[in-house]
Amino acid sequence: MKVLRWTTILGGAAVAVYGAFGLLTAPEIRQPRQVGYWLLGGVVLHDLVLAPVVFVLCWAATRRTTPRVRRILAAALLVAGATTLVAAPVLLHGRVATR
């Protein structure tokens, strides 16, 4: 288990370093600091707003529904979340995600 944990940690760190290097050296990104602020804001928004709301909603669903309903609800929310991530650029900015 420790080998898997450390492999995952090192793999994640390698991806983060690769992404940071790409962010700082890409000529088409003229304001890497602003992009960094935007990314940091996304992390803060997720950790301080989105995650607690999801935890509270899951806790409420666990207390008020049956296991069968919970499975259906979890599948529906997973699909809705993934669809929202894919559709966000079009809905917010009228652009199609190209990458």
C-alpha positions in Angstrom: 0.0 0.0 0.0 2.9 2.4 0.8 4.4 1.8 -2.7 1.1 2.7 -4.3 0.7 5.8 -2.2 4.2 7.0 -2.9 3.8 6.2 -6.6 0.6 8.3 -6.7 2.2 11.2 -4.8 5.3 11.3 -7.0 3.1 11.0 -10.2 0.9 13.9 -9.0 4.0 16.0 -8.1 5.5 15.3 -11.6 2.3 16.3 -13.3 2.2 19.5 -11.2 5.8 20.4 -12.0 5.2 19.7 -15.7 2.1 22.0 -15.6 3.9 24.8 -13.8 6.8 24.6 -16.2 4.4 24.8 -19.1 2.6 27.7 -17.5 5.7 29.7 -16.9 7.4 29.0 -20.3 4.5 29.1 -22.8 4.8 32.2 -25.0 1.1 32.5 -25.6 0.4 33.0 -21.8 1.3 36.6 -21.3 0.2 36.9 -17.7 1.2 33.7 -15.9 0.7 35.3 -12.5 -2.9 36.1 -13.3 -3.4 32.5 -14.4 -1.9 31.3 -11.1 -4.3 33.5 -9.1 -7.2 32.1 -11.1 -6.1 28.5 -10.4 -5.5 29.3 -6.7 -9.0 30.9 -6.6 -10.5 27.7 -8.0 -8.8 25.6 -5.3 -10.0 27.9 -2.6 -13.5 28.1 -4.0 -13.6 24.3 -4.2 -12.2 23.7 -0.7 -14.1 26.4 1.1 -17.5 26.5 -0.7 -18.2 23.6 -3.0 -16.8 20.7 -1.0 -18.6 21.6 2.3 -21.9 22.1 0.4 -21.6 18.7 -1.3 -20.7 17.1 2.1 -23.8 18.6 3.7 -26.0 17.5 0.9 -24.6 14.0 0.9 -25.1 13.8 4.7 -28.7 14.9 4.3 -29.3 12.5 1.5 -27.9 9.7 3.6 -30.1 10.5 6.5 -33.3 10.8 4.5 -33.1 8.2 1.7 -32.8 4.5 1.2 -29.7 2.8 -0.2 -31.4 2.2 -3.6 -32.3 5.9 -3.9 -28.8 6.9 -2.9 -27.2 4.9 -5.7 -29.5 6.4 -8.3 -28.9 9.9 -6.9 -25.2 9.4 -6.9 -25.1 8.2 -10.5 -27.3 11.1 -11.6 -25.2 13.7 -9.8 -22.0 12.2 -11.2 -23.4 12.5 -14.8 -24.7 16.0 -14.1 -21.3 17.1 -12.7 -19.3 15.7 -15.6 -21.8 17.3 -18.1 -21.5 20.6 -16.4 -17.7 20.6 -16.6 -17.8 19.9 -20.3 -20.6 22.4 -21.0 -19.3 25.3 -18.9 -17.2 27.0 -21.6 -20.1 27.1 -24.0 -22.6 28.1 -21.3 -20.4 30.8 -19.8 -18.5 32.2 -22.8 -20.1 30.9 -25.9 -17.0 29.0 -26.8 -16.5 25.3 -27.6 -13.7 23.6 -25.6 -11.1 22.6 -28.2 -8.7 20.7 -25.9 
